[in-house]
């Protein structure tokens, strides 16, 4: 029984990461009509930036986390919306898929290029993050452990993932079902002509959606990296594809 419960906690923590990524994928698709296959790449770039700020440059946890999710991710979301996603709004499905696949490859490569180029060219005193086996979390690093009943242990990284997953789920539900912005997001995809007649600006709505979606990817990457256990782009992409199964089960909406 103890081993079963211990494995259940570990599995639930991984499942919470899947739920965070699935929530962002669903939001992006519901609000823009584009299934963002680059979501894992965005999560990886966010986790890599947090690691370099916290472990490489010695930033405290809170400033590093806030910079990633409140500055880097919104700016990345706006940039991708302006340069890639907004021009794809009326494109064919195949064009949308190929664009997101291109970003899936390009974003991690660009992040690695910046880090390794800065180290080799400018002498930045930061790690290249290729051999990281325990990325730092947003509560304690290394994580603290607590003992529950039947001598079961749970660490602080798992607790953070559980809490974050619950908060994001409730916040997204409230956003999509009980706010004007959520209504506009759904209307722009479901009934674009009717939404335009009612004065809904699809450009602004799309920008909000990509900013929120990118922030969710950043949160998933930062809080999920200690559970995933490395900073390899392939692992983050694999997690994204597994989370896509949850999106399909939710009918690309729930």
Protein Blocks (a to p, Z undefined) as FASTA:
>chain_A
ZZmmmmmmmmmmmmmmmmmmmmmmmmmmmmnopacfklmmmmmmmmmmmmmmmmmnopaf
klmmmmmmmmmmmmmmmmmmmmmmmmmmmmcfklmmmmmmmmmmmmmmmmmmmmmmmmmm
nopacdehlmccbdcdfkbccddddddehhiacdfklmmmmmmmmmmmmmmmmmmmmcfk
lmmmmmmmmmmmlmmmnopafklmmmmmmmmmmmmmmmmmmmmmmmnopacfklmmmmmm
mmmmmmmmnoomZZ
